[in-house]
Amino acid sequence: MVGWKLKRGQRAMFVDKLPDAANLAIGALVFGQFLSPEPSTLLAVVGLALWCVFIAWAAALAGEDE
């Protein structure tokens, strides 16, 4: 982080909530395409990419305690 560090409890809470944000991104942008009259491959790819980024970020933050 630029200029500040998260405390252990803050980092734990952030690590716990990032997968929730990842699941919202994939749910809205990937699975939401099945409800759309005109599906967008680009939005599905963006949703999958966001899911990967959030999960990787959570894993990296979780590993900082070790």
N, C-alpha and C positions, 0 to 999 in steps of 0.2 A: 504494500500500500504506500502511497506517496505521502510522506510526512507524518504518518501515524501508524500505530500497530494496534491490532485488536487484542484485548485481554482474552484469557483462556475461555471464560464463560461466553463472551461475545462471539468468539470464533466458533465455539460449539453450537451456539444458537444459529449462526450463519450457515454452518455446515449442515445443520438439521433442516433449514428452510430452503437451501438451494435446490435440492432435488424436487421440492414442491413446485418451485418456479419452473424447473425443467419439465415436469409433467404437465404443467399448464401450457407451456410453449408447444410441446408435442401434441397435446390434446387439441388445442385451438388450431394450430397451423397444419398438422398432418391429418388427424382424424376428422377435423372439421371439413376437409375437402370432400368427404363422402356425403356431406349435407348440402354442399354447394351445387347450384345448377351448372356452373362452369368451373370445374376443378383447375387449380393452378399448381403445376409441378414446382415452380419456383417457391411458392409459399410452403409447400411440403418439405422441400430441401432446406429452406431457412429454419423451419420448425425442428427438423432433425439435427441441423447444425447447432441450434441454440441448446437443444437437449444435451448434446455432446459437450458443449462448452460449459454449461452449468454443472454437469456431473463431474467433469474433469476438474473444474474449479473447486468443487466441494471436496473431491479426493485430495487435491493439493493442499487445501486448508487443513483438512483433517490430519494430514501427514506432518504438519508443522510442529505438533506436540511431541513428536518422537525425537 
